[in-house]
């Protein structure tokens, strides 16, 4: 059991501390945005799986109080010394308190984000009207050209009247394809999960860097989906016409967050004569990394459960 717990701790260190800086170096390399998103997502998932497994192993490894409870059920607690039991109980109580503090900080943040999105959708129902031609679009009377999407079952895309007046038909199609890619690929859910992870484990470099890098990668992935249908020129022209006004909380806007320089970086990438796509070798290595980052902590956790079942 000890070596399994050590393996989980090593996984937390490798994925939570080393994977983020390594992926950050590859952000401008041959990896495409979709492949990079998969790698970041796998690194985050593996980090949290390994962290949860390490905490559970520390609490359940004999003679910890978690294992002591199990032993009490099977009447084998007397097999361990009193001093070892007391020391393990004190250490595990501190660990349980730390885990509780992390959850207490992260879960309310998640609830606030969900409520904020719900209030935004309710407000839109009062002030926006349905688009006649597009069944998934709400039109907001406002002169500033903006476009964004919110996770919703109906009418998830919001366009201002200023955007409808400023965009040509082809540019409007590119913007809608961009927002529909966000919704189809569940980018809002991924951003919500990253925000929750950052609230719970903000000290891990991979978590901090993912919160900073993923929004731009998600916009680039949606850009690629729009370009495949409407071409680069239509999307670039649309991005130039749209206002650089940040979208509301919980929304993904076509322009993105102007303060980060993302719109300029996206347009430079789209205007490249022949933007490099993901190379087959890089995609293969990225796939191996994503698979290993998730399966290794899961296997370690399964081994820990099997070892625990044989303990005492």
Legacy VTK file of the C-alpha trace (Angstrom):
# vtk DataFile Version 3.0
C-alpha trace
ASCII
DATASET POLYDATA
POINTS 312 float
0.000 0.000 0.000
2.881 2.352 0.791
4.443 2.111 -2.651
1.071 2.666 -4.300
0.527 5.850 -2.250
4.041 6.961 -3.194
3.203 6.387 -6.857
0.094 8.537 -6.526
2.137 11.322 -4.926
4.685 11.101 -7.751
1.806 11.348 -10.253
0.573 14.514 -8.551
4.060 16.020 -8.746
4.624 15.048 -12.388
1.175 16.036 -13.661
0.435 18.925 -11.319
3.865 20.548 -11.352
5.811 19.402 -14.420
3.166 18.727 -17.091
1.872 22.314 -17.215
5.225 23.997 -17.917
6.053 21.284 -20.460
2.746 21.773 -22.292
3.231 25.531 -22.148
6.458 25.168 -24.114
4.562 23.212 -26.788
1.771 25.782 -27.105
3.239 27.311 -30.282
4.687 24.130 -31.710
3.228 21.581 -34.081
0.339 20.717 -31.762
-3.010 21.965 -33.032
-5.489 23.530 -30.586
-7.658 20.401 -30.392
-4.690 18.178 -29.542
-3.391 20.718 -27.024
-6.808 20.917 -25.349
-6.864 17.121 -25.023
-3.410 17.152 -23.402
-4.301 19.920 -20.946
-7.579 18.204 -20.064
-5.822 14.861 -19.491
-3.158 16.512 -17.328
-5.815 18.188 -15.185
-7.923 15.040 -14.899
-4.892 12.932 -13.971
-3.780 15.494 -11.401
-7.095 15.462 -9.587
-7.465 11.677 -9.798
-3.978 11.205 -8.349
-4.532 13.854 -5.656
-7.818 12.265 -4.586
-6.213 8.798 -4.600
-3.234 9.967 -2.549
-5.511 11.609 0.031
-7.689 8.501 0.248
-4.635 6.242 0.580
-3.249 8.413 3.372
-6.545 8.237 5.224
-7.117 4.503 4.755
-3.590 3.111 5.086
-3.283 1.275 8.412
-3.333 2.402 11.140
-5.072 5.542 9.916
-8.553 6.332 11.222
-10.211 5.517 7.915
-8.662 2.080 7.893
-9.241 1.868 11.623
-12.945 2.231 10.991
-12.791 -0.608 8.493
-10.761 -2.665 10.927
-13.223 -1.960 13.670
-15.899 -3.417 11.460
-13.820 -6.574 11.052
-12.506 -6.514 14.638
-8.846 -6.180 13.685
-7.962 -2.741 15.102
-6.084 -4.283 18.078
-3.496 -5.589 15.622
-1.913 -2.106 15.572
-0.148 -0.361 18.442
-1.817 2.464 20.319
0.930 4.997 19.618
0.912 4.285 15.867
-2.863 4.580 15.828
-2.761 7.919 17.661
-0.097 9.377 15.368
-1.936 8.208 12.241
-5.189 9.616 13.593
-3.637 13.056 14.185
-1.989 13.168 10.742
-5.108 11.941 8.979
-7.312 14.412 10.846
-5.107 17.240 9.570
-5.290 15.835 6.039
-9.066 15.478 6.243
-9.345 19.077 7.460
-7.211 20.280 4.536
-9.361 18.346 2.046
-12.489 19.800 3.628
-11.068 23.323 3.341
-10.302 22.765 -0.343
-13.831 21.539 -1.019
-15.339 24.379 1.019
-13.472 26.872 -1.146
-14.190 25.265 -4.507
-17.802 24.063 -4.342
-19.383 27.450 -3.436
-17.500 28.992 -6.363
-18.971 26.364 -8.665
-22.464 27.085 -7.320
-22.046 30.835 -7.839
-20.933 30.312 -11.444
-23.949 28.112 -12.188
-26.338 30.631 -10.603
-24.745 33.498 -12.523
-25.291 31.701 -15.816
-28.892 30.936 -14.901
-29.621 34.577 -14.015
-28.058 35.676 -17.283
-30.286 33.326 -19.282
-33.363 34.487 -17.381
-32.505 38.119 -18.072
-32.056 37.382 -21.769
-35.537 35.879 -21.950
-36.923 39.229 -20.784
-34.982 41.604 -23.043
-33.966 39.588 -26.132
-36.063 38.347 -29.027
-35.802 35.265 -31.197
-34.059 35.428 -34.550
-36.362 34.677 -37.445
-33.954 32.577 -39.497
-31.758 30.911 -36.892
-33.484 28.779 -34.281
-30.547 28.905 -31.846
-30.040 32.695 -31.823
-31.367 35.448 -29.577
-31.147 39.071 -30.720
-30.331 41.782 -28.198
-31.141 45.396 -29.067
-27.801 47.126 -28.619
-25.695 49.223 -31.020
-22.362 47.672 -29.983
-21.590 44.638 -32.195
-21.140 41.647 -29.898
-21.648 37.900 -30.240
-21.356 35.233 -27.582
-22.853 31.935 -26.445
-24.144 30.548 -23.173
-24.752 26.869 -22.347
-28.470 26.410 -22.858
-30.848 23.945 -24.466
-32.599 26.638 -26.502
-31.380 29.861 -28.116
-27.835 29.575 -26.771
-26.232 32.169 -29.082
-26.685 35.895 -28.462
-26.155 38.539 -31.148
-26.628 42.264 -30.798
-28.420 44.309 -33.443
-25.117 46.118 -33.936
-23.475 42.832 -34.922
-26.271 41.957 -37.344
-25.880 45.341 -39.014
-22.080 45.234 -39.157
-21.578 41.685 -40.437
-22.105 40.456 -43.960
-23.979 37.212 -44.525
-20.751 35.214 -44.886
-19.204 36.832 -41.808
-22.349 36.155 -39.798
-22.216 32.516 -40.854
-18.592 32.290 -39.683
-19.476 33.802 -36.295
-22.394 31.422 -35.831
-20.223 28.452 -36.807
-17.651 29.589 -34.249
-20.214 29.801 -31.440
-21.872 26.524 -32.420
-18.467 24.836 -32.212
-18.142 26.115 -28.631
-21.519 24.624 -27.761
-21.044 21.359 -29.654
-17.635 20.691 -28.077
-18.832 21.624 -24.559
-16.210 24.338 -24.095
-18.307 26.095 -21.440
-18.299 22.964 -19.295
-14.533 22.603 -19.631
-13.965 26.212 -18.564
-16.257 25.693 -15.587
-14.297 22.587 -14.562
-10.988 24.441 -14.916
-12.296 27.307 -12.802
-13.415 24.853 -10.122
-10.041 23.098 -10.190
-8.209 26.412 -9.881
-10.334 27.331 -6.872
-9.464 24.033 -5.189
-5.773 23.619 -6.087
-4.496 27.046 -7.200
-0.917 26.369 -6.052
-0.262 23.672 -8.664
1.513 25.105 -11.761
-0.448 22.931 -14.203
-3.769 24.160 -12.811
-2.684 27.818 -12.899
-1.347 27.576 -16.429
-4.400 25.675 -17.680
-6.680 28.461 -16.432
-4.579 30.984 -18.383
-4.003 28.948 -21.573
-7.198 26.995 -22.196
-9.506 29.960 -23.049
-7.289 30.927 -26.002
-6.959 27.307 -27.153
-10.747 26.884 -27.028
-11.204 29.997 -29.159
-8.663 28.687 -31.673
-10.427 25.326 -31.831
-13.735 27.086 -32.525
-11.945 29.237 -35.132
-10.773 26.110 -36.946
-14.317 24.725 -36.997
-15.617 27.973 -38.522
-12.790 28.161 -41.060
-13.540 24.663 -42.346
-17.034 25.828 -43.328
-16.693 29.517 -44.228
-12.983 30.088 -44.850
-10.406 32.191 -43.062
-11.186 35.530 -44.669
-14.804 35.613 -43.531
-13.865 34.840 -39.946
-10.983 37.328 -39.822
-13.183 40.091 -41.239
-15.885 39.237 -38.704
-13.417 39.388 -35.808
-12.275 42.804 -36.973
-15.812 44.136 -37.148
-16.934 42.821 -33.788
-16.395 44.962 -30.754
-13.696 43.917 -28.275
-16.180 44.089 -25.414
-15.740 41.183 -22.967
-18.635 38.756 -22.828
-20.610 38.242 -19.664
-19.455 35.836 -17.000
-19.810 32.212 -18.034
-20.105 33.109 -21.730
-17.754 32.530 -24.664
-17.582 35.494 -27.016
-16.456 35.373 -30.612
-13.770 37.970 -29.962
-12.596 36.603 -26.628
-10.954 38.547 -23.839
-9.243 41.633 -25.337
-7.105 42.267 -22.266
-5.110 39.071 -22.896
-4.236 39.923 -26.490
-6.088 36.803 -27.655
-7.944 38.447 -30.589
-4.696 39.704 -32.129
-2.993 36.342 -31.690
-5.945 34.519 -33.218
-6.057 36.826 -36.238
-2.315 36.493 -36.801
-2.742 32.730 -36.765
-5.706 32.849 -39.146
-3.925 35.236 -41.532
-0.877 32.982 -41.794
-0.349 31.849 -45.376
-0.202 28.190 -44.391
-0.848 27.678 -40.683
0.860 24.524 -39.504
-1.490 21.759 -38.470
-0.732 19.070 -35.940
2.022 16.778 -37.164
1.247 13.034 -37.084
4.198 12.260 -34.807
3.282 15.054 -32.402
-0.349 13.944 -32.395
0.710 10.353 -31.639
2.938 11.426 -28.732
0.192 13.708 -27.427
-2.286 10.830 -27.555
0.078 8.608 -25.576
0.551 11.351 -22.991
-3.197 11.973 -22.643
-3.903 8.258 -22.231
-1.094 7.736 -19.711
-2.003 10.853 -17.705
-5.474 9.493 -17.007
-4.958 5.736 -16.915
-1.884 5.690 -14.667
-3.606 7.335 -11.660
-6.711 5.209 -12.255
-4.664 2.003 -12.258
-2.796 3.092 -9.134
-6.099 3.769 -7.413
-7.426 0.347 -8.443
-4.300 -1.328 -7.063
-4.683 0.632 -3.819
-8.261 -0.615 -3.449
-7.136 -4.191 -4.065
-4.312 -3.854 -1.536
-6.706 -2.376 1.017
-9.055 -5.321 0.612
-6.228 -7.700 1.525
-4.964 -5.669 4.485
-5.430 -7.354 7.900
LINES 1 313
312 0 1 2 3 4 5 6 7 8 9 10 11 12 13 14 15 16 17 18 19 20 21 22 23 24 25 26 27 28 29 30 31 32 33 34 35 36 37 38 39 40 41 42 43 44 45 46 47 48 49 50 51 52 53 54 55 56 57 58 59 60 61 62 63 64 65 66 67 68 69 70 71 72 73 74 75 76 77 78 79 80 81 82 83 84 85 86 87 88 89 90 91 92 93 94 95 96 97 98 99 100 101 102 103 104 105 106 107 108 109 110 111 112 113 114 115 116 117 118 119 120 121 122 123 124 125 126 127 128 129 130 131 132 133 134 135 136 137 138 139 140 141 142 143 144 145 146 147 148 149 150 151 152 153 154 155 156 157 158 159 160 161 162 163 164 165 166 167 168 169 170 171 172 173 174 175 176 177 178 179 180 181 182 183 184 185 186 187 188 189 190 191 192 193 194 195 196 197 198 199 200 201 202 203 204 205 206 207 208 209 210 211 212 213 214 215 216 217 218 219 220 221 222 223 224 225 226 227 228 229 230 231 232 233 234 235 236 237 238 239 240 241 242 243 244 245 246 247 248 249 250 251 252 253 254 255 256 257 258 259 260 261 262 263 264 265 266 267 268 269 270 271 272 273 274 275 276 277 278 279 280 281 282 283 284 285 286 287 288 289 290 291 292 293 294 295 296 297 298 299 300 301 302 303 304 305 306 307 308 309 310 311
